[in-house]
Amino acid sequence: MKKIHLLLVAFTLTLSSYAQKNDPVILTIDNETIHASEFEYIYSKNNPNPSYKKDSLDDYMKLFVNYKLKVHAAKELGYDTIPRLQKELLQYRKPLALPYMIDKENNEALIKEAYSRIENEVRASHILVSLSPSALPADTVKAYRRAMDLRKQILDGKDFVAVAQGKNGSDDPSVKTNGGDLGYFSALQMIYPFENAAFNLSIGDISMPVRTQYGYHVIQCTDKRKSPGMISTSHILLMANEGRTPEQNEAAEKKINEIYDLLVAGEKFEDLARKYSEDQSSKVKGGALPSFGAGTKQRMVPNFEEAAYALKKDKDFSKPFKTNYGYHIVRRNELVPIPSYERMYNDLRLRVERDVRSESTHDAFAEGLKKEYNYYDNASKLLSIIYEQLPDEVFEGKWKGLNSDAHNEEILFEFADQTFTIKQFADYFVNNQQRTSVRSKKDLVLEVFKKYVYLMVLQYEDSQLEKKYPAFKSIMQEYSDGILIFEIMQDQVWKKASQDTVGIKAYYEANKNNFTYPLRYNGALYSCNDLAAAKAVYKLAKKNKLNPEEIKEQMNKESELTVNVATQTFNAETTPAFKVNNEIKEFKKGANKPYLNNGIYYVFNVGEKLEPRLREFSEAKGIVTAAYQNKLEEDWLKELNSKYKVVINEDTLYNLGKN
């Protein structure tokens, strides 16, 4: 997987250390200079509480030098000129530039709107008519008419769910189970056009078709409420769904009810979650889930949210209930009221600026830039050259361009140090035309002209961002460096190692002792809910007449919670059940007597004890390759250090943090 260590979290629009005029050179690699601001930016980012002691600075400078040596080598080899990598950097640039390309006043209004929609939630159902963003006009019209027909059926009295689930109904796959109901949501939890339409409906109203990147939506507002707040929960999940047999689902239902009885009897929720929950991501945390609700990005399926919010106080837990995933018991850990606007402002600002809603501020922003850059045009005089000669085919998207080149070089508009001619605008028009409704040709040209001017102004502003905003320059530098490092590492280390079969084998032979198996056991590990059950399992295992699943089935006749079993090869050093009082427990072949560890009684029936030994090359190839890659990287860095002259300005380095 691509691993580029880049800043993927919120960043402030200005950083004081970058605004300083005095930004001395801290590092030189051949003729390339790197300034203190760049080092300090990366150092502070990777060290939330940076130490400016000499040892800490020296240690990080070593890493920084290696990082910059790789970048320098990549540039020297021309990696920064590869079109594919340039395109990749542009893909990163667009969302990063967005916060700088907005109208501040309109953006403030969007932030306030988002906060209002966090305080007040809406519940909605929808019917989706799928449509590609690049669909042809004929397909768009067809999809729109289908959406309108579905809307009419509902307005004529048909049940929303019946229409959504019926023939030619919703294309959303989840409609089979939820009937189109999306539950409650707040700002920034749905794509903006959908959110906007839903919040502007009254309860019971049906929207006109709403276009998003997914297609057309017919939305019904089913309820509105004051937000109950952000809630943190834990849960115990036992899987039960269509992919499992009826017997498995029935056993899961029985087991969840038994777990509920244990909770009622006073057993700890965390202990039962770790022992029985089948949600692998949360069970290790005692069932704890990410917070969800208003003000978060996280949403849960409606009936899970309902069960959680219905709990009256912290530490209350629900009765078992079912979702599409299986049977749950949910516990409320904490319900947090919506923070004040002031407290949420910075987070909301960043989320709004990166959301599609911020695009609505571009027109106002472009108008501001026109004033800033002294925009001037000859549109009233020159645009008539175009619209007076347009054929009717323009409405079909088939205009072939100007009839003559007599006016090609006449300047249509200018700003800053940029000029744009009639020919440039005409070429843009031809290359971007599409089918459109028939109307005044003058209006059509003015509409396209406005888009073109805004596009050119915004493109120019985008080209100035590094000059105007040091923080943006720094983060783009980091992204650029990361892409170059990944690409050159692929060629110099990762691919080279994977393709050098002779080198890998030689490295294995020279370092065999580093590639060993630890002590392992092949067997069945039983976890039991009490000592009596463990003793019974021990007796059955010792008789060696039943296999592990048969022992489990016999022990669980009265309760699904009595015994669980795992049959595999266990690493003695990494199996948590084997670590008792910080020491690794040892086992003999055959059934071992019950023992207690972290509240669970275990019985381990060892089929085979696998003593530590050297791995054969075929067994160790993966970890040998990884180690060989590390060796290649070390050798390559030594080569780069000897090839390029590296000079560290220690006075600058050791004075960091003193101003």
PyMOL commands that set and color helices and strands:
alter all, ss='L'
color gray80, all
select helices_A, chain A and resi 16-19+36-46+54-76+79-81+83-100+104-119+137-155+160-165+175-178+192-199+246-264+269-276+280-283+302-309+341-353+356-372+379-382+384-387+392-396+422-432+441-468+470-499+501-510+512-514+531-543+548-555+576-578+617-643+650-654
alter helices_A, ss='H'
color red, helices_A
select strands_A, chain A and resi 25-29+32-35+120-130+181-185+210-212+215-226+230-239+292-293+321-322+326-336+376-377+411-415+418-421+516-517+520-528+563-571+579-580+583-584+590-591+595-597+600-610+613-614+646-648
alter strands_A, ss='S'
color yellow, strands_A
deselect
rebuild
show_as cartoon
